[in-house]
Amino acid sequence: MNIQLIYPEHLQDWVGDGTKRPEKSDEFNYIGISIEERRGHYYYAKGIAIPITAQEQLYIRTNPKLYYFSTALKLHLRIQALRDQADGL
């Protein structure tokens, strides 16, 4: 089993082409865990584990920055949707 802590981080508010990045808030201040084992790859954050592809794992480990179209933001939104769904039960 291979585990790596992931610290999602914000970049400056605007990308060079004028695209706005997500706002900074406590919602984005957490530690994630990237897990690789024989059965697959997983990302754990905010009490939820989700299966991810080997490519997503590579991207989140090499670039944990939260900005539009990043793997870090995509995984963050998947986890947030599951948390919101669980809160509605």
Residue frames as a rotation matrix with the C-alpha (Angstrom) as fourth column:
MET 1
0.585 0.811 0.000 0.00
0.811 -0.585 0.000 0.00
0.000 0.000 -1.000 0.00
ASN 2
-0.621 -0.736 0.269 1.29
0.750 -0.658 -0.065 3.45
0.225 0.162 0.961 -0.93
ILE 3
0.514 0.796 -0.318 -0.16
0.857 -0.496 0.142 6.50
-0.044 -0.346 -0.937 0.86
GLN 4
-0.666 -0.679 0.310 0.57
0.682 -0.722 -0.117 10.20
0.303 0.133 0.944 0.33
LEU 5
-0.029 0.614 -0.789 -0.89
0.696 -0.554 -0.457 13.20
-0.717 -0.562 -0.412 2.14
ILE 6
-0.331 0.039 0.943 -2.31
0.823 -0.476 0.309 15.85
0.461 0.879 0.126 -0.18
TYR 7
-0.345 0.178 -0.922 -2.59
0.580 -0.732 -0.358 19.49
-0.738 -0.658 0.149 0.81
PRO 8
0.225 0.475 0.851 -4.99
0.956 -0.277 -0.098 21.19
0.189 0.835 -0.516 -1.61
GLU 9
-0.390 -0.428 -0.815 -3.90
0.586 -0.799 0.139 24.79
-0.711 -0.423 0.562 -2.13
HIS 10
0.744 0.668 -0.017 -5.28
0.475 -0.546 -0.690 27.89
-0.471 0.505 -0.723 -3.75
LEU 11
-0.362 -0.770 0.525 -3.53
0.931 -0.322 0.170 29.88
0.038 0.551 0.834 -6.40
GLN 12
-0.927 0.054 -0.371 -3.99
-0.010 -0.993 -0.121 33.56
-0.375 -0.108 0.921 -7.08
ASP 13
-0.196 0.980 -0.030 -7.58
-0.035 -0.037 -0.999 34.64
-0.980 -0.194 0.042 -7.73
TRP 14
0.717 0.481 -0.504 -7.26
-0.464 -0.210 -0.860 35.13
-0.520 0.851 0.072 -11.48
VAL 15
0.266 -0.588 0.764 -5.65
0.701 0.662 0.266 33.06
-0.662 0.465 0.588 -14.19
GLY 16
-0.657 -0.663 -0.358 -3.64
0.240 -0.635 0.734 34.95
-0.714 0.396 0.577 -16.81
ASP 17
-0.848 0.347 0.401 -6.46
0.411 -0.047 0.910 34.68
0.335 0.937 -0.103 -19.34
GLY 18
-0.660 0.588 0.468 -9.00
-0.624 -0.776 0.095 36.32
0.418 -0.229 0.879 -16.98
THR 19
0.079 0.681 -0.728 -10.61
0.055 0.726 0.685 33.10
0.995 -0.094 0.020 -15.72
LYS 20
0.097 0.020 0.995 -11.60
-0.910 -0.402 0.097 33.36
0.402 -0.915 -0.021 -12.04
ARG 21
-0.642 -0.369 -0.672 -10.42
-0.038 0.891 -0.453 30.63
0.766 -0.265 -0.586 -9.68
PRO 22
0.281 0.783 -0.555 -12.49
0.598 0.310 0.739 29.29
0.751 -0.540 -0.381 -6.75
GLU 23
0.427 -0.064 0.902 -12.73
-0.509 -0.841 0.182 31.60
0.747 -0.537 -0.392 -3.76
LYS 24
-0.647 -0.694 -0.316 -10.55
-0.026 0.434 -0.901 30.90
0.762 -0.575 -0.299 -0.73
SER 25
0.278 0.719 0.637 -12.48
-0.811 -0.180 0.556 29.60
0.515 -0.672 0.533 2.28
ASP 26
-0.316 -0.348 0.883 -12.31
-0.843 0.531 -0.092 27.02
-0.436 -0.773 -0.461 5.07
GLU 27
0.735 0.654 0.179 -14.26
-0.463 0.677 -0.571 24.69
-0.495 0.337 0.801 2.78
PHE 28
0.816 -0.478 -0.324 -11.03
-0.168 0.341 -0.925 24.18
0.553 0.809 0.198 0.81
ASN 29
-0.054 -0.855 0.515 -8.72
-0.885 -0.198 -0.421 23.98
0.462 -0.479 -0.747 3.85
TYR 30
0.776 0.291 0.559 -8.23
-0.523 0.793 0.313 20.25
-0.352 -0.535 0.768 4.55
ILE 31
-0.448 -0.894 0.006 -5.80
-0.790 0.399 0.465 17.37
-0.418 0.204 -0.885 4.11
GLY 32
0.699 0.609 -0.376 -6.56
-0.715 0.618 -0.327 14.61
0.034 0.498 0.867 1.61
ILE 33
-0.114 -0.708 0.697 -4.98
-0.490 0.650 0.580 11.17
-0.864 -0.276 -0.421 1.37
SER 34
0.319 0.087 -0.944 -4.05
-0.921 0.263 -0.287 9.52
0.224 0.961 0.164 -1.90
ILE 35
0.077 -0.188 0.979 -4.09
-0.567 0.800 0.198 5.72
-0.820 -0.570 -0.045 -1.50
GLU 36
0.127 -0.101 -0.987 -2.71
-0.901 0.403 -0.158 3.15
0.414 0.909 -0.040 -3.90
GLU 37
-0.199 -0.182 0.963 -3.19
-0.618 0.786 0.021 -0.55
-0.760 -0.591 -0.269 -3.22
ARG 38
-0.906 -0.249 0.342 -3.53
0.049 0.740 0.671 -3.74
-0.420 0.625 -0.658 -5.22
ARG 39
-0.219 0.922 0.319 -7.30
0.835 0.346 -0.427 -3.37
-0.505 0.173 -0.846 -5.60
GLY 40
0.396 0.392 0.831 -7.14
0.814 -0.569 -0.119 0.17
0.426 0.723 -0.544 -6.94
HIS 41
-0.778 -0.587 0.225 -6.57
0.474 -0.783 -0.402 3.86
0.412 -0.206 0.887 -6.27
TYR 42
0.318 0.891 -0.324 -8.54
0.898 -0.173 0.405 5.97
0.305 -0.420 -0.855 -3.81
TYR 43
-0.616 -0.390 0.685 -8.74
0.112 -0.903 -0.414 9.53
0.780 -0.178 0.600 -2.57
TYR 44
0.087 0.581 -0.809 -9.87
0.944 0.210 0.252 10.18
0.317 -0.786 -0.531 1.00
ALA 45
-0.889 -0.297 0.348 -10.88
0.173 -0.922 -0.346 13.61
0.424 -0.247 0.872 2.28
LYS 46
-0.571 0.671 0.473 -13.46
-0.777 -0.627 -0.049 15.04
0.264 -0.396 0.879 4.67
GLY 47
-0.387 0.379 0.840 -14.43
-0.584 0.605 -0.542 11.57
-0.714 -0.700 -0.013 5.90
ILE 48
0.752 0.657 0.053 -15.21
-0.326 0.441 -0.836 10.16
-0.573 0.611 0.546 2.45
ALA 49
-0.457 -0.852 0.255 -13.17
-0.170 0.365 0.915 7.81
-0.873 0.375 -0.312 0.26
ILE 50
0.681 0.636 -0.363 -13.76
-0.478 0.011 -0.878 7.67
-0.555 0.772 0.311 -3.49
PRO 51
0.276 -0.588 0.760 -12.23
0.656 0.694 0.298 5.42
-0.703 0.416 0.577 -6.13
ILE 52
0.551 -0.186 -0.813 -10.03
-0.548 -0.816 -0.185 7.26
-0.629 0.548 -0.551 -8.62
THR 53
0.964 -0.266 -0.015 -8.08
0.140 0.555 -0.820 6.28
0.226 0.788 0.573 -11.71
ALA 54
0.286 -0.943 -0.170 -4.30
0.897 0.201 0.395 5.86
-0.339 -0.265 0.903 -11.75
GLN 55
-0.278 -0.359 0.891 -4.12
0.739 -0.673 -0.041 9.00
0.614 0.647 0.453 -13.91
GLU 56
0.609 0.545 0.576 -6.17
0.013 -0.733 0.680 11.04
0.793 -0.407 -0.453 -11.42
GLN 57
0.864 -0.338 -0.374 -3.88
0.458 0.217 0.862 9.83
-0.210 -0.916 0.342 -8.65
LEU 58
-0.124 -0.945 0.302 -0.82
0.992 -0.117 0.042 10.95
-0.004 0.305 0.952 -10.56
TYR 59
-0.107 0.150 0.983 -2.38
0.417 -0.891 0.181 14.37
0.903 0.429 0.033 -11.21
ILE 60
0.845 0.488 0.219 -3.51
0.014 -0.429 0.903 14.95
0.535 -0.760 -0.369 -7.60
ARG 61
0.650 -0.671 -0.357 -0.09
0.675 0.294 0.677 13.95
-0.350 -0.681 0.644 -6.27
THR 62
-0.337 -0.863 0.376 1.86
0.941 -0.297 0.161 16.18
-0.028 0.408 0.912 -8.65
ASN 63
-0.824 0.107 0.556 -0.54
0.060 -0.960 0.273 19.14
0.563 0.259 0.785 -8.73
PRO 64
-0.424 0.683 -0.595 -2.81
0.905 0.341 -0.253 19.54
0.030 -0.646 -0.762 -5.66
LYS 65
-0.958 0.019 -0.288 -3.76
0.013 -0.994 -0.111 23.09
-0.288 -0.110 0.951 -6.63
LEU 66
-0.144 0.984 0.105 -7.45
0.758 0.177 -0.628 24.02
-0.636 -0.011 -0.771 -6.63
TYR 67
-0.576 0.095 -0.812 -8.37
-0.452 -0.864 0.220 25.88
-0.681 0.494 0.540 -9.81
TYR 68
0.452 0.877 -0.165 -10.94
-0.625 0.180 -0.760 25.39
-0.636 0.446 0.629 -12.53
PHE 69
0.765 0.004 -0.644 -10.44
-0.531 0.569 -0.627 22.22
0.364 0.822 0.438 -14.59
SER 70
-0.390 -0.911 0.130 -7.81
-0.840 0.295 -0.455 20.80
0.376 -0.287 -0.881 -12.19
THR 71
-0.211 0.241 -0.947 -8.03
0.138 0.967 0.215 17.23
0.968 -0.085 -0.238 -10.92
ALA 72
-0.920 -0.163 -0.357 -7.83
0.370 -0.059 -0.927 18.54
0.130 -0.985 0.115 -7.34
LEU 73
-0.699 0.714 -0.041 -10.98
-0.670 -0.674 -0.312 20.63
-0.250 -0.190 0.949 -7.85
LYS 74
-0.165 0.637 -0.753 -12.75
-0.650 0.504 0.569 17.80
0.742 0.583 0.331 -9.68
LEU 75
-0.440 -0.049 -0.897 -12.11
0.445 0.856 -0.265 15.41
0.780 -0.515 -0.354 -6.77
HIS 76
-0.988 0.099 -0.120 -13.06
0.049 -0.536 -0.843 18.09
-0.148 -0.839 0.524 -4.25
LEU 77
-0.471 0.861 -0.191 -16.42
-0.880 -0.443 0.174 18.59
0.065 0.250 0.966 -6.00
ARG 78
-0.156 0.379 -0.912 -17.08
-0.213 0.889 0.406 14.83
0.964 0.258 -0.058 -6.14
ILE 79
-0.697 -0.157 -0.699 -16.47
0.598 0.410 -0.689 14.53
0.394 -0.899 -0.192 -2.41
GLN 80
-0.926 0.373 -0.054 -18.55
-0.287 -0.789 -0.543 17.63
-0.245 -0.488 0.838 -1.66
ALA 81
-0.291 0.853 -0.434 -21.47
-0.781 0.051 0.622 16.22
0.553 0.520 0.651 -3.68
LEU 82
-0.209 0.166 -0.964 -21.34
0.294 0.951 0.100 12.98
0.933 -0.263 -0.248 -1.68
ARG 83
-0.896 -0.130 -0.424 -21.22
0.443 -0.220 -0.869 14.94
0.019 -0.967 0.255 1.59
ASP 84
-0.738 0.672 -0.062 -24.19
-0.672 -0.740 -0.019 17.06
-0.058 0.028 0.998 0.53
GLN 85
-0.147 0.670 -0.727 -26.08
-0.453 0.608 0.652 13.92
0.880 0.425 0.214 -0.47
ALA 86
-0.455 -0.094 -0.885 -25.35
0.594 0.709 -0.380 12.30
0.664 -0.699 -0.267 2.91
ASP 87
-0.987 0.090 -0.133 -26.45
0.036 -0.680 -0.732 15.46
-0.156 -0.727 0.668 4.75
GLY 88
-0.513 0.838 -0.188 -29.80
-0.807 -0.396 0.437 15.29
0.292 0.376 0.880 2.96
LEU 89
-0.423 0.344 -0.838 -30.60
0.101 0.937 0.334 11.81
0.901 0.056 -0.431 4.31
